[in-house]
Amino acid sequence: MQSAAVFFDRDNTLNIDPGYLGDPDKVELFEGVGEGIYKLKNECGFKIIVVSNQSGISRGLLTHNKVESVNNRINELLKEYNTTIDAFYYCPYHPEFDSPEKTVCRKPSPQMVLKAAEDFNIDLNRSYFVGDSESDIECGINAGLKTILINYENDNEKIISLKKRNKTPNFTTCIFLNACDYIIDDFMRGS
Protein backbone atom coordinates (compact mmCIF):
# COMPACT_ATOMS: atom_id res chain seq x y z
CA MET A 1 0.00 0.00 0.00
CA GLN A 2 1.15 3.51 -0.74
CA SER A 3 2.24 5.80 2.09
CA ALA A 4 1.07 9.33 2.74
CA ALA A 5 3.84 11.89 3.16
CA VAL A 6 4.48 15.40 4.34
CA PHE A 7 7.01 17.24 2.19
CA PHE A 8 8.82 20.12 3.86
CA ASP A 9 10.98 22.90 2.56
CA ARG A 10 14.10 23.16 4.73
CA ASP A 11 15.49 26.68 5.26
CA ASN A 12 13.07 29.11 6.94
CA THR A 13 10.54 26.29 7.34
CA LEU A 14 12.27 23.75 9.61
CA ASN A 15 15.34 25.77 10.55
CA ILE A 16 16.28 29.42 10.85
CA ASP A 17 18.08 30.49 7.67
CA PRO A 18 21.05 32.85 8.10
CA GLY A 19 21.57 32.65 4.30
CA TYR A 20 23.31 29.79 2.47
CA LEU A 21 23.55 27.69 5.60
CA GLY A 22 26.59 25.44 5.41
CA ASP A 23 27.75 25.18 9.01
CA PRO A 24 26.03 22.40 10.96
CA ASP A 25 26.87 24.17 14.23
CA LYS A 26 24.58 27.04 13.18
CA VAL A 27 21.51 24.85 12.64
CA GLU A 28 18.64 26.01 14.84
CA LEU A 29 15.18 24.46 14.47
CA PHE A 30 12.09 26.61 14.77
CA GLU A 31 9.96 26.14 17.86
CA GLY A 32 7.70 23.09 17.59
CA VAL A 33 9.57 21.38 14.74
CA GLY A 34 10.73 18.38 16.80
CA GLU A 35 7.32 17.83 18.38
CA GLY A 36 5.50 18.37 15.09
CA ILE A 37 7.63 15.93 13.07
CA TYR A 38 7.24 13.39 15.89
CA LYS A 39 3.45 13.67 15.75
CA LEU A 40 3.33 13.40 11.96
CA LYS A 41 5.79 10.52 11.60
CA ASN A 42 5.67 8.53 14.82
CA GLU A 43 2.01 8.96 15.76
CA CYS A 44 0.35 9.26 12.32
CA GLY A 45 2.71 7.27 10.11
CA PHE A 46 3.53 9.93 7.51
CA LYS A 47 6.77 9.69 5.55
CA ILE A 48 8.72 12.93 6.15
CA ILE A 49 10.60 14.22 3.11
CA VAL A 50 12.56 17.47 2.77
CA VAL A 51 12.66 19.11 -0.67
CA SER A 52 14.85 22.21 -1.00
CA ASN A 53 16.55 24.46 -3.51
CA GLN A 54 20.23 24.80 -2.63
CA SER A 55 21.52 27.18 -5.30
CA GLY A 56 24.40 28.14 -3.00
CA ILE A 57 26.19 25.13 -4.55
CA SER A 58 25.98 26.61 -8.07
CA ARG A 59 26.89 30.01 -6.69
CA GLY A 60 30.07 28.59 -5.15
CA LEU A 61 28.93 29.47 -1.61
CA LEU A 62 28.20 25.89 -0.51
CA THR A 63 29.36 22.37 -1.32
CA HIS A 64 27.32 19.17 -1.47
CA ASN A 65 29.16 18.09 1.71
CA LYS A 66 28.10 21.26 3.55
CA VAL A 67 24.44 20.85 2.53
CA GLU A 68 24.53 17.21 3.60
CA SER A 69 26.23 18.05 6.92
CA VAL A 70 23.40 20.54 7.66
CA ASN A 71 20.83 17.86 6.73
CA ASN A 72 22.56 15.39 9.05
CA ARG A 73 22.58 17.96 11.85
CA ILE A 74 18.83 18.50 11.45
CA ASN A 75 18.31 14.76 11.91
CA GLU A 76 20.64 14.74 14.94
CA LEU A 77 18.52 17.47 16.54
CA LEU A 78 15.32 15.58 15.67
CA LYS A 79 16.67 12.41 17.34
CA GLU A 80 16.33 14.32 20.63
CA TYR A 81 12.57 14.09 19.93
CA ASN A 82 12.84 10.40 18.93
CA THR A 83 12.12 11.12 15.28
CA THR A 84 13.93 11.82 11.99
CA ILE A 85 13.37 12.92 8.41
CA ASP A 86 13.15 9.97 6.02
CA ALA A 87 14.97 11.62 3.10
CA PHE A 88 16.39 14.92 1.88
CA TYR A 89 16.18 15.93 -1.79
CA TYR A 90 17.78 19.13 -3.01
CA CYS A 91 18.40 20.94 -6.28
CA PRO A 92 21.90 22.50 -6.42
CA TYR A 93 21.26 24.50 -9.60
CA HIS A 94 20.17 28.04 -10.45
CA PRO A 95 19.09 29.52 -13.82
CA GLU A 96 21.74 32.27 -13.61
CA PHE A 97 24.53 29.69 -13.46
CA ASP A 98 23.20 26.51 -15.06
CA SER A 99 21.45 25.26 -18.17
CA PRO A 100 17.65 24.85 -18.32
CA GLU A 101 18.15 21.06 -18.44
CA LYS A 102 19.92 21.13 -15.07
CA THR A 103 17.53 23.55 -13.36
CA VAL A 104 14.44 21.45 -14.13
CA CYS A 105 14.66 20.06 -10.56
CA ARG A 106 14.32 23.52 -9.02
CA LYS A 107 11.10 24.37 -7.17
CA PRO A 108 8.41 25.31 -8.18
CA SER A 109 9.02 22.30 -10.45
CA PRO A 110 7.51 19.19 -8.81
CA GLN A 111 10.40 17.00 -10.01
CA MET A 112 11.93 16.33 -6.55
CA VAL A 113 8.49 15.52 -5.10
CA LEU A 114 7.74 13.13 -7.95
CA LYS A 115 11.13 11.43 -7.53
CA ALA A 116 10.53 10.98 -3.78
CA ALA A 117 7.01 9.65 -4.48
CA GLU A 118 8.53 7.03 -6.78
CA ASP A 119 11.37 6.17 -4.36
CA PHE A 120 9.05 5.77 -1.34
CA ASN A 121 5.80 4.62 -3.01
CA ILE A 122 3.93 7.75 -1.86
CA ASP A 123 0.30 8.50 -2.61
CA LEU A 124 0.41 12.17 -3.59
CA ASN A 125 -3.38 12.48 -3.33
CA ARG A 126 -3.08 11.90 0.44
CA SER A 127 0.07 14.00 0.96
CA TYR A 128 0.98 17.58 1.88
CA PHE A 129 3.63 20.23 1.19
CA VAL A 130 4.72 22.71 3.89
CA GLY A 131 6.93 25.66 3.05
CA ASP A 132 7.59 29.34 3.64
CA SER A 133 7.82 30.64 0.06
CA GLU A 134 5.65 31.10 -2.99
CA SER A 135 7.77 28.57 -4.90
CA ASP A 136 7.09 25.98 -2.15
CA ILE A 137 3.33 26.42 -2.47
CA GLU A 138 3.53 26.32 -6.27
CA CYS A 139 5.69 23.17 -6.11
CA GLY A 140 3.11 21.48 -3.89
CA ILE A 141 0.24 22.51 -6.17
CA ASN A 142 2.21 21.38 -9.25
CA ALA A 143 2.64 17.96 -7.61
CA GLY A 144 -1.06 17.72 -6.71
CA LEU A 145 -0.53 18.11 -2.95
CA LYS A 146 -2.46 20.06 -0.35
CA THR A 147 -0.30 23.02 0.65
CA ILE A 148 0.47 24.82 3.90
CA LEU A 149 2.27 28.17 3.99
CA ILE A 150 4.33 28.76 7.12
CA ASN A 151 4.44 32.52 7.32
CA TYR A 152 6.61 33.16 10.39
CA GLU A 153 6.98 36.87 9.65
CA ASN A 154 3.27 37.41 8.82
CA ASP A 155 4.16 38.63 5.32
CA ASN A 156 0.83 39.41 3.67
CA GLU A 157 2.55 40.10 0.34
CA LYS A 158 3.21 36.38 -0.19
CA ILE A 159 -0.44 35.52 0.45
CA ILE A 160 -1.73 38.31 -1.78
CA SER A 161 0.65 37.33 -4.58
CA LEU A 162 -0.37 33.66 -4.37
CA LYS A 163 -4.09 34.53 -4.32
CA LYS A 164 -3.71 36.79 -7.38
CA ARG A 165 -2.27 33.83 -9.28
CA ASN A 166 -4.91 31.34 -8.04
CA LYS A 167 -2.24 29.53 -6.00
CA THR A 168 -3.82 29.99 -2.57
CA PRO A 169 -2.48 27.52 0.01
CA ASN A 170 -4.98 25.24 1.77
CA PHE A 171 -3.83 26.61 5.13
CA THR A 172 -1.61 29.44 6.38
CA THR A 173 -0.06 29.81 9.82
CA CYS A 174 2.88 31.42 11.60
CA ILE A 175 3.18 28.52 14.10
CA PHE A 176 4.80 25.24 13.05
CA LEU A 177 2.66 23.03 15.30
CA ASN A 178 -0.52 24.58 13.87
CA ALA A 179 0.57 23.37 10.43
CA CYS A 180 1.06 19.85 11.79
CA ASP A 181 -2.30 19.87 13.59
CA TYR A 182 -4.03 21.07 10.41
CA ILE A 183 -2.47 18.17 8.44
CA ILE A 184 -3.46 15.58 11.05
CA ASP A 185 -7.05 16.88 11.32
CA ASP A 186 -7.46 17.12 7.55
CA PHE A 187 -5.95 13.66 6.98
CA MET A 188 -8.16 12.04 9.64
CA ARG A 189 -11.28 13.63 8.13
CA GLY A 190 -10.31 12.32 4.70
CA SER A 191 -9.51 8.74 5.67
C-alpha positions in Angstrom: 0.0 0.0 0.0 1.1 3.5 -0.7 2.2 5.8 2.1 1.1 9.3 2.7 3.8 11.9 3.2 4.5 15.4 4.3 7.0 17.2 2.2 8.8 20.1 3.9 11.0 22.9 2.6 14.1 23.2 4.7 15.5 26.7 5.3 13.1 29.1 6.9 10.5 26.3 7.3 12.3 23.7 9.6 15.3 25.8 10.6 16.3 29.4 10.9 18.1 30.5 7.7 21.0 32.8 8.1 21.6 32.7 4.3 23.3 29.8 2.5 23.5 27.7 5.6 26.6 25.4 5.4 27.8 25.2 9.0 26.0 22.4 11.0 26.9 24.2 14.2 24.6 27.0 13.2 21.5 24.8 12.6 18.6 26.0 14.8 15.2 24.5 14.5 12.1 26.6 14.8 10.0 26.1 17.9 7.7 23.1 17.6 9.6 21.4 14.7 10.7 18.4 16.8 7.3 17.8 18.4 5.5 18.4 15.1 7.6 15.9 13.1 7.2 13.4 15.9 3.4 13.7 15.8 3.3 13.4 12.0 5.8 10.5 11.6 5.7 8.5 14.8 2.0 9.0 15.8 0.4 9.3 12.3 2.7 7.3 10.1 3.5 9.9 7.5 6.8 9.7 5.5 8.7 12.9 6.1 10.6 14.2 3.1 12.6 17.5 2.8 12.7 19.1 -0.7 14.9 22.2 -1.0 16.5 24.5 -3.5 20.2 24.8 -2.6 21.5 27.2 -5.3 24.4 28.1 -3.0 26.2 25.1 -4.5 26.0 26.6 -8.1 26.9 30.0 -6.7 30.1 28.6 -5.1 28.9 29.5 -1.6 28.2 25.9 -0.5 29.4 22.4 -1.3 27.3 19.2 -1.5 29.2 18.1 1.7 28.1 21.3 3.6 24.4 20.8 2.5 24.5 17.2 3.6 26.2 18.1 6.9 23.4 20.5 7.7 20.8 17.9 6.7 22.6 15.4 9.0 22.6 18.0 11.9 18.8 18.5 11.5 18.3 14.8 11.9 20.6 14.7 14.9 18.5 17.5 16.5 15.3 15.6 15.7 16.7 12.4 17.3 16.3 14.3 20.6 12.6 14.1 19.9 12.8 10.4 18.9 12.1 11.1 15.3 13.9 11.8 12.0 13.4 12.9 8.4 13.2 10.0 6.0 15.0 11.6 3.1 16.4 14.9 1.9 16.2 15.9 -1.8 17.8 19.1 -3.0 18.4 20.9 -6.3 21.9 22.5 -6.4 21.3 24.5 -9.6 20.2 28.0 -10.4 19.1 29.5 -13.8 21.7 32.3 -13.6 24.5 29.7 -13.5 23.2 26.5 -15.1 21.5 25.3 -18.2 17.6 24.9 -18.3 18.1 21.1 -18.4 19.9 21.1 -15.1 17.5 23.5 -13.4 14.4 21.4 -14.1 14.7 20.1 -10.6 14.3 23.5 -9.0 11.1 24.4 -7.2 8.4 25.3 -8.2 9.0 22.3 -10.5 7.5 19.2 -8.8 10.4 17.0 -10.0 11.9 16.3 -6.6 8.5 15.5 -5.1 7.7 13.1 -7.9 11.1 11.4 -7.5 10.5 11.0 -3.8 7.0 9.6 -4.5 8.5 7.0 -6.8 11.4 6.2 -4.4 9.1 5.8 -1.3 5.8 4.6 -3.0 3.9 7.7 -1.9 0.3 8.5 -2.6 0.4 12.2 -3.6 -3.4 12.5 -3.3 -3.1 11.9 0.4 0.1 14.0 1.0 1.0 17.6 1.9 3.6 20.2 1.2 4.7 22.7 3.9 6.9 25.7 3.0 7.6 29.3 3.6 7.8 30.6 0.1 5.6 31.1 -3.0 7.8 28.6 -4.9 7.1 26.0 -2.2 3.3 26.4 -2.5 3.5 26.3 -6.3 5.7 23.2 -6.1 3.1 21.5 -3.9 0.2 22.5 -6.2 2.2 21.4 -9.3 2.6 18.0 -7.6 -1.1 17.7 -6.7 -0.5 18.1 -3.0 -2.5 20.1 -0.4 -0.3 23.0 0.7 0.5 24.8 3.9 2.3 28.2 4.0 4.3 28.8 7.1 4.4 32.5 7.3 6.6 33.2 10.4 7.0 36.9 9.7 3.3 37.4 8.8 4.2 38.6 5.3 0.8 39.4 3.7 2.5 40.1 0.3 3.2 36.4 -0.2 -0.4 35.5 0.4 -1.7 38.3 -1.8 0.7 37.3 -4.6 -0.4 33.7 -4.4 -4.1 34.5 -4.3 -3.7 36.8 -7.4 -2.3 33.8 -9.3 -4.9 31.3 -8.0 -2.2 29.5 -6.0 -3.8 30.0 -2.6 -2.5 27.5 0.0 -5.0 25.2 1.8 -3.8 26.6 5.1 -1.6 29.4 6.4 -0.1 29.8 9.8 2.9 31.4 11.6 3.2 28.5 14.1 4.8 25.2 13.0 2.7 23.0 15.3 -0.5 24.6 13.9 0.6 23.4 10.4 1.1 19.8 11.8 -2.3 19.9 13.6 -4.0 21.1 10.4 -2.5 18.2 8.4 -3.5 15.6 11.1 -7.1 16.9 11.3 -7.5 17.1 7.5 -6.0 13.7 7.0 -8.2 12.0 9.6 -11.3 13.6 8.1 -10.3 12.3 4.7 -9.5 8.7 5.7 
